Amino acid sequence: MIETLVRGNLPRLQKFYDRCPNSARNMLTSARGWSLTRIRYAPETFAILRELRAHESWSVEEIAAHQLRALRKILEHARLTVPFYSGYPRADIKSLEELRRLPVLTRGTVLENQERLLSRSTPPRERIRAGTTGTTGANLMVTFNKELARDNWAFTLRQWAWAGVEPRAPRVTFYGARIVPSRRARPPYWTHNALERQILASIFHLSEKAAGSYLDFLRKQRGKILEGFPSVLGILADFALARGEPIPMRVVFTSGEPVYPSTRARIEEAFQARVFDTYGMTEYCGLVQECERGGMHVAPEYGYLEILNERDEPARTGEEGHLVWTGFLNRAMPLVRYRIGDRGRWQGGACPCGRAFPLVVPTITRESDILRCPDGRIYSPRALNQLLKESHSLRFCQFVHQSRERVVVRGVPGSGRAAEEVAEIRARLEELLGPRMQVIVELAPEPLSRPGGKIPLVVNGAL
């Protein structure tokens, strides 16, 4: 499968891609888009989408019944095909509450048992692997298959429908792909995926100097969908608002990190469009999506969510607790009662949209600063987060901007290769930031944290 080969050889392919001229990079981006399009817009995807739309009329009782059936199914699949769960009891639970008889998995447990969590039902040649640093900076390799990629896209299309957007609508994307060489000093800072009518823009070249180029580019795309990390779109919004030049877009989709009220307000003012937020994860065990009335809904077909307090007991409505997910869709690497490291709280009441899907307010443990270089370049935490994707030996990793031209890569070891991996991260950061920024490394016993336990990825000065 093409997508399996691409993801398995990303570092080597990235070096080849970076050496190509702009025209060739556009062709390669579209070629990758062709592979993804075959998954995303297959007839099966639209059949799933029609089914998902029909579920929007479910009652609370129908949602609970569906989730109980899905839990029994994934628990039995996990017990029979995944070595890690071989000692689990038969999936004969009579109610959702009975799930609490099973242990809670921590991220550390999953990190230590990544291979034992793979299902024998998915042949190695069909496995797609992706890394996630989550909220801790510790990289976890997640395995899934093309069926899950298709299912996941159907959920994306359902939220698009809530926003009045049709499939394949033109969009501009600001996520973490390295689509332009890091040392490029002039536009274009973007590339084209022709088959999906998508333009992917670099989040690694934002600066005061490049602000005009980015804004000129966005003006030419006015009226399209805008999607990206909230912190990145917030930087772009600041560029536009500082010049008094809002750029109307059709709708804005955010994901990958929290969208705080002040950031949402700046984005909506700058781009004259409504923000629809999504909380998801590379582990593919849960999904929360914002509807047209502002409710953050758990997708009940995607996974089962528990919110637990420090004693692993159910949190009351309005009480913040740990998000613990049991995924229904990822049969290649099922996760049962997985405490992902994020927090949230149930929101009481009914959503004005009329859907009975549960309402939740997710709160992320990593609240981060932005790194500003002496030459005016600006890096969101999600841009720097990409540098950690190949790390497997760190429990935490942070970037501490101690002074104008000095950054510390601060790693908390998790295994024997921690020192080597921190040095590798330093080398990648030096390549990104250039010679004017001094980068040093430091190993520490614990991460720096803010009041309330929030762990930032980027720290400006001392906490």
Residue pairs with C-beta under 8 A, 6 or more apart in sequence:
1 125
1 126
1 128
1 146
2 35
3 35
3 36
3 39
3 128
3 146
3 149
4 125
4 126
4 127
4 128
6 13
6 32
6 35
7 128
7 129
7 130
8 129
11 390
14 178
17 25
17 28
18 178
18 181
20 28
22 188
22 191
25 179
25 180
25 191
26 191
26 192
26 194
29 179
29 191
29 192
29 193
29 200
30 192
30 193
30 194
30 195
32 193
33 193
33 194
33 195
33 196
33 198
34 195
36 149
36 196
37 195
37 196
39 45
39 146
39 149
39 150
39 153
40 149
40 150
40 153
40 196
41 167
41 168
42 150
44 150
45 150
45 153
45 154
45 157
46 154
46 167
48 150
48 151
48 154
49 154
49 157
49 158
49 161
52 154
52 155
52 158
52 301
53 158
53 161
55 66
55 300
55 301
56 355
56 357
58 66
58 300
58 356
58 357
59 356
60 356
63 300
63 356
63 357
63 358
64 96
66 300
66 301
67 96
67 300
67 304
68 93
68 95
68 96
70 301
70 304
70 328
71 91
71 93
71 96
71 99
71 304
71 326
71 328
72 91
72 92
72 93
73 91
73 328
74 326
74 327
74 328
74 331
74 334
74 336
75 88
75 91
75 93
75 336
76 90
76 91
77 119
77 121
77 331
77 334
78 85
78 88
78 119
78 334
78 336
79 85
79 86
79 88
79 89
79 90
79 91
81 119
81 120
81 121
82 116
82 117
82 118
82 119
82 120
82 334
83 116
83 117
83 120
84 113
84 116
84 117
85 334
85 336
88 102
88 336
89 101
93 99
93 101
96 304
99 304
99 306
99 326
99 337
100 306
100 314
102 336
102 337
103 337
104 308
104 312
104 324
104 337
104 338
104 339
105 335
105 336
105 337
105 338
105 339
106 339
107 134
107 136
107 138
107 140
107 338
107 339
107 340
107 341
108 395
108 414
110 117
110 140
110 335
110 338
111 138
111 140
111 392
111 414
114 140
114 141
117 333
117 334
117 335
118 127
118 143
118 332
118 333
119 331
119 332
119 333
119 334
121 331
121 332
122 143
122 145
122 331
122 332
126 145
126 146
126 332
127 143
127 144
127 145
127 332
128 143
128 144
128 145
128 146
128 149
129 141
129 142
129 143
130 141
130 142
130 144
130 282
131 139
131 140
131 141
131 142
131 282
131 389
131 390
132 139
132 140
132 142
132 281
132 282
132 283
133 139
133 140
133 385
133 388
133 389
133 391
133 397
134 140
134 281
134 282
134 340
134 341
134 342
135 340
135 341
135 342
135 364
135 365
135 366
135 455
136 341
136 365
136 366
136 395
136 396
136 447
136 455
137 385
137 388
137 391
137 394
137 395
137 396
137 397
137 398
137 447
137 457
138 391
138 394
138 395
138 396
138 397
138 414
139 388
139 389
139 390
139 391
139 392
139 394
140 282
140 283
141 392
142 282
142 283
142 284
142 330
142 333
143 332
143 333
144 284
144 330
144 332
144 333
145 331
145 332
147 331
148 284
148 329
148 330
148 331
148 332
151 329
152 284
152 329
155 287
155 289
155 299
155 301
155 302
157 167
158 289
159 253
159 276
159 278
159 289
159 290
159 291
160 166
160 167
160 169
160 253
162 276
162 289
162 291
162 292
162 353
163 251
163 253
163 274
163 276
163 292
164 251
164 292
165 225
165 250
165 251
168 196
168 197
169 197
169 224
169 225
169 250
170 197
170 198
170 221
170 224
170 225
171 196
171 197
171 198
171 199
171 224
171 225
171 226
171 227
172 198
172 199
172 201
172 218
172 221
172 224
172 225
172 226
172 227
172 249
173 198
173 199
173 200
173 201
173 227
173 228
174 201
174 203
174 226
174 227
174 228
174 229
174 232
174 233
174 236
175 200
175 203
175 227
175 228
175 229
175 256
175 382
176 203
176 229
176 256
176 382
176 383
176 385
176 386
177 200
178 202
178 204
178 386
179 190
179 191
179 200
179 201
179 202
180 188
180 189
180 190
180 191
180 202
180 204
180 205
182 204
182 431
182 432
183 434
184 205
186 213
187 210
187 213
187 217
188 217
189 201
189 202
189 205
189 210
189 213
189 214
189 217
190 199
190 200
190 201
190 202
190 217
191 199
191 200
192 198
192 199
192 200
193 199
193 200
199 221
201 214
201 217
203 228
203 229
203 232
203 380
203 382
203 383
204 379
204 383
204 432
205 377
206 214
206 232
206 235
206 236
206 377
206 378
206 379
206 380
206 383
207 373
207 375
207 376
207 377
207 378
208 376
208 378
209 375
209 376
209 377
211 239
214 236
214 239
215 236
215 239
215 240
215 243
215 245
215 247
218 226
218 236
218 240
218 247
218 249
219 247
221 249
222 247
222 248
222 249
223 248
223 249
223 250
224 249
224 250
225 249
225 250
225 251
225 252
225 253
226 233
226 249
226 250
226 251
226 252
226 253
226 271
226 273
227 252
227 253
227 254
227 255
228 254
229 254
229 255
229 256
229 257
229 380
229 382
230 254
230 256
230 257
230 258
230 259
230 260
230 263
230 264
230 267
230 277
231 257
231 263
231 368
231 370
231 380
231 381
231 382
232 380
232 382
232 383
233 252
233 254
233 263
233 267
233 271
234 263
234 266
234 267
234 380
235 370
235 378
235 380
236 270
237 263
237 266
237 267
237 269
237 270
237 271
238 266
238 270
240 246
240 247
240 270
240 271
241 266
241 269
241 270
246 269
246 270
246 271
246 272
247 270
247 271
247 272
248 271
248 272
248 273
249 271
249 272
249 273
250 273
251 273
251 274
251 276
252 267
252 268
252 271
252 273
252 274
252 275
252 276
253 275
253 276
253 277
253 278
254 267
254 275
254 276
254 277
254 278
255 277
255 278
255 279
255 280
256 382
257 364
257 366
257 368
257 381
257 382
258 362
258 363
258 364
258 367
259 267
259 275
259 277
264 275
264 277
267 275
268 274
268 275
275 290
276 289
276 290
276 292
277 289
277 290
277 296
278 287
278 288
278 289
278 290
279 287
279 288
279 289
279 296
279 362
280 286
280 287
280 288
281 325
281 340
283 325
283 327
283 330
283 333
283 335
283 338
283 340
284 327
284 329
284 330
285 303
285 325
285 326
285 327
285 330
285 335
285 338
285 340
286 298
286 299
286 302
286 303
286 305
286 323
286 325
286 327
286 340
287 298
287 299
287 302
287 303
288 296
288 297
288 298
288 299
288 360
288 362
289 296
289 297
289 299
290 296
290 297
291 297
291 351
291 353
291 355
292 353
293 351
293 352
293 353
295 347
295 351
295 352
295 353
295 355
295 359
296 347
296 359
296 360
296 361
296 362
297 351
297 355
297 357
297 358
297 359
297 360
298 305
298 357
298 358
298 359
298 360
299 357
300 357
300 358
301 328
302 327
302 328
302 329
303 325
303 326
303 327
303 328
303 329
304 325
304 326
304 328
305 323
305 324
305 325
305 358
305 360
306 314
306 323
306 324
306 325
306 326
306 337
307 314
307 315
307 319
307 321
307 322
307 323
307 324
307 344
307 345
307 346
307 360
308 314
308 315
308 321
308 322
308 324
308 339
309 315
309 319
309 321
309 322
310 322
314 321
315 321
315 345
315 346
316 346
317 345
317 346
317 347
317 348
318 345
318 346
318 347
318 348
319 345
319 346
320 343
320 344
320 345
320 363
321 343
321 344
321 345
322 339
322 342
322 343
323 339
323 340
323 342
323 343
323 344
323 362
324 337
324 338
324 339
324 340
325 335
325 337
325 338
325 340
326 335
326 336
326 337
326 338
327 334
327 335
327 338
341 365
342 362
342 363
342 364
342 365
343 362
343 363
343 364
343 365
344 360
344 361
344 362
344 363
345 360
345 361
345 363
346 358
346 359
346 360
346 361
347 359
347 360
347 361
348 359
349 359
350 356
351 357
351 359
365 453
365 454
365 455
366 381
366 454
366 455
366 456
366 457
367 450
367 454
367 456
368 381
368 456
368 457
368 458
368 459
369 381
369 401
369 456
369 458
369 459
369 460
370 378
370 379
370 380
370 381
370 458
370 460
371 378
371 379
371 384
371 399
371 401
371 407
371 458
371 460
372 378
372 379
372 401
373 379
373 433
373 434
373 436
373 437
374 404
374 405
374 436
374 437
375 434
375 436
377 433
379 432
379 458
381 456
381 457
381 458
384 399
384 429
384 457
384 458
385 457
387 425
387 428
387 429
387 432
388 394
388 397
388 425
390 424
391 397
391 421
391 424
391 425
392 415
392 417
392 421
393 413
393 414
393 415
393 416
393 417
393 418
393 420
393 421
394 411
394 412
394 413
394 414
394 418
394 421
394 422
395 412
395 413
395 414
395 447
396 411
396 412
396 446
396 447
396 455
397 409
397 410
397 411
397 412
397 422
397 425
397 457
398 409
398 410
398 411
398 447
398 448
398 455
398 456
398 457
398 458
398 459
399 407
399 408
399 409
399 410
399 429
399 457
399 458
399 459
400 407
400 408
400 410
400 448
400 459
401 407
401 458
401 459
401 460
401 461
402 408
402 461
402 462
405 436
405 437
405 438
406 437
406 438
406 439
406 440
407 429
407 433
407 437
407 438
407 439
407 440
408 439
408 440
408 441
408 442
409 422
409 425
409 426
409 429
409 439
409 440
409 441
409 442
410 441
410 442
410 443
410 444
410 447
410 448
411 418
411 421
411 422
411 425
411 441
411 442
411 443
411 444
412 443
412 444
412 445
412 446
412 447
413 419
413 443
418 443
419 443
422 441
422 443
423 441
425 441
426 439
426 440
426 441
429 439
430 437
430 439
433 439
447 455
448 455
448 456
448 459
448 463
449 455
449 456
449 463
450 456
450 463
